[in-house]
Amino acid sequence: MERFAQMTGSKRARSLVERSRWYYPLSVERRGVAEYSTSPCWKPYWNTVSGGDGAAVVAAVTGCPHNARVARENAPVADLWIAGFHRRSLAPAPAPDSYITYDRNIEGARGRFGGYSFSATARDYRDDERGKQTYVGCMALDAGSSASWPLSAALHAAGAEVRHKAGEGGPNRWDTHLCLARQERNRCSVTAGYAALATVHRLSLYKGPATEWECRQEWLLTPRRLVGLIELEALTSQRALSMGAALQFVSGRGHWGVRKEFRRIDQRTWQYGALFVRVHEQNFGQAAIEYTDVVSGDAKKSGRIVLSDSAGERRSMLPAHAAMRWSKSIRNRAPPPPPWNAARGMYSFATMS
């Protein structure tokens, strides 16, 4: 885009580069760990592709020291294309820390507290037919790690799902599960101490139409943990193999990162890398652990906790709903009773103290 602006004098092209000033500083953690939970559902790389080369361009155009930092930490060591944007006199700024802010790119919140960071997106995909995989994510870096890519673990996606077809469905299960968001109504609030997000949306397949399964979500994001509620309701009588909720974690992809496995602490608590998840209350059914990959590959550097009723023969389902929550502050609070026979889960995620 910047080369186009240089060759044509396009003010609009230059403006697009200038307006991306905070994209890289907000979405790339130290040593090139980029946040991919809020990326389009077909683009969650979870590898060293961090945009350091793009940050070098933005730094040269805007003089932004934060982009200069991202570029120096993550840009290729030798690249003739980037060499033309190198500015020796532009000193990098220290990475901002201990903050929660509104990010216009995702129309939601971002927070960074040392090696722990989180995001919540309220951006409406509108007519994009591919769907959204999650509204929140968080990640923890290995403290003091000498690894070139120090991701310990990330919450990649959290949501409700309906299994409508038998079979594997690939790493993302898009062929067998209704698990992507369509027809969204989103709101997000951001303060200095916490952020909150709420949404009502329909479930769909990848590139499929919105269905009569409606999901409602509420989230609280704090410096130490995420707290969330997810409800799933069949607006009309539906036929499906099962309904449930899935929490997907990731520690890398392909040859990037180190494979992690869940460590069960008790009947309701698991650890994955430096992240903990606790199921406070649920009536979805049995919890199962699955290891998979994000998008593609066979390294199995992603794992899911799936709470689901038994996947038996296809059957009719009356209106129902499901819930997810995490945080000490509401650990002993029961959610209100649902208006129908319901599936419900109550969870908590936190970083290691």
Protein Blocks (a to p, Z undefined) as FASTA:
>chain_A
ZZmmmmnopaklmmmmmmmmmmmmmmpceehiacfklpcfklcnopabnolmmmmmmmmm
nopaklmmmmmmmgcfbdfklmmmpcfklccddddehiadddfklopadddehjbccddd
fbdfkjafnbpfbfbdcddddehiabfblcfbdcfbgcddddfbgcjkpmnommmpccbd
ehiaddddddfkbccdddddddddehiacdfbdcdddddddfkbccdddddddfbdcddf
bdcddddddfbehjeojddddddfblmbccehjbccddfbdcfbccddddddehiajeop
accdddddddddddddddddddddedjklmmpccdddfbdcddddddddddZZ
